[in-house]
Amino acid sequence: MNRLPRILAGTMLSVSLAGLPALAQQGGNPVETQAPNAPNQEPAFQGQTRAPQPAQPVDVKTEVVAEGLPHLWAMEFLPDGRMLVTAKAGAMHIIGTDGKAGPEIANVPEVFSEGQGGLLDVALAPDYESSGRIFFSFAEPREDGNGTSVASARLVPDDQGGGALEDVSIIFRQMPTHDGNKHFGSRLAFGPEGELYVTVGERSDAEPRVQAQDLQSGLGKIFRISQTGEALEGNPFIGQDGAQPEIWSLGHRNLQSATIDGEGRLWTVEHGPKGGDELNLPQAGKNYGWPEVTYGVEYSGEEVGDGITQMADTEQPIYYWDPVIAPSGMAYYDADAIPEWKGAFLVGGLVSQGVVVLHMENDRVKHEERVALEARIRDVKVGPDGAVYAVTEQRGGGNSTIVKLTKG
């Protein structure tokens, strides 16, 4: 593929982080005070990183509503206020309104739970109240390795707080299969027409990760599919020779945060390298650069590829973090219980150990606020009561808790 001229890091006239007087006019100092991992890289536009804090951050009260849970990966509210959760090791549970986990849900498919693999995201079908159908993603063990797959099933609760999955069907498999244990993604998000967005990773290892740029490969992509797994009309690569028709966008690293905003648009936050987590508004057919174009550096401190942060035919992130927050889980806040957060994105931070609140204006980050929870946050959801619920985890396993955030 012929590339347009490349722009090497630091060679384009852009706004330096030293331009703090301009930032200060918008609010407080940036919440991030640590030195960047890639100090010579500069943002492409003002406010692309280290946005100021709001002038008056919200006073947040926290309450543990469930504890002693297995190592969780995702949660979703059921219509009756109970929570459906996935445990990384491969179990699904319903958490009662008393905070207690019911028995394991029967008939969950076998998962590959080594490394970063496991039972991953879960989402209710848009018509769940009538169909009882749920969708979930998981690292699927396969004959020659593993990969991220998506299944649908009918959730049939029982009187003991448990239940079973019925009519289980794997509707989509990320291909090719890879024999590894990293970067499975994955989040599921339903658009306003019932379309299902599936985010995945590029499997991390040096050889397969370059396939994030290859339309014949499902690594490092966002897919847009029907609820039975087919490519949807309007997908950008339908009919293109060799391209997987389910692909919506490409050039992604490891997508573990996704949500739909108030206009029905998909937003994502992906794990970057050391100093390169990204907020994006993924558009049909657009290339988000990885691993050819990125902020940040390899974990070794070396440049990623040629150290390129901008290229004419790849998209700039809306926002990036250096150092990283290690994002997992994401919600759009459209409730009234915390009015200051209306229209904001809430992102779980594994390394930053709390909830990151992104206040938006004209599709840019106007302010960044952080709610410290002193725990790795794996998922974030807005409850039917308008409170925010965060799922914690311990690195390497251990128990999870669910923490409720309300205005103090």
Disulfide bonds with the S-S distance in Angstrom:
none
